[in-house]
Amino acid sequence: MTDSKRPVRTTIFYGLICALLFIPLGLIFERTAFWSIFFRLAIFACLAAYAFILANWTRKGLISIIFPLLLVFLFIFGQTSTAAFLLLSLGMLSWIRSGVCFQNGFLRPLGGEILFSIGGGALVAYFSPYSTATWALGIWMFFLVQSLYFIAMTDFGSNEEQVNMDAFEQARMRAAGILKF
């Protein structure tokens, strides 16, 4: 990937799409007994599709993200706590983003994930969404915070020069570096 604005822009628009799709579906299931399962499935679908987007950006195999997604999917039906499900979903997103897709050591990604994933989830919880429309706004706000990850934590811009240089330019730069000493 040579354009550092692409993941930020895509994450923002993807969050908007998830939020807009959540509204009509949420209004259908809002007053039924299936609301909690629908809510968990909707959140899982948004994060699973985002995980596939992340894997595609970094050219990681889709098989590498299946286990974390399967773990969260099984948790949808095996647990009744929505808060525990949301916390596990944040952990799954952090695992896929920093553990599978963008591997940059240990401490820096840990701090970034605490700031962006847990911080984004805490920001949504602070505004305590209570209806379908406020949950949709919360989903979009969460993805707005997630887009900041690519500004602060990735270095797409530094790789851009190396990707776009041809072999002769690289050889010329190496020769110039040798001649300086």
Beta strands, then each sheet from edge to edge (+ up, - down):
end
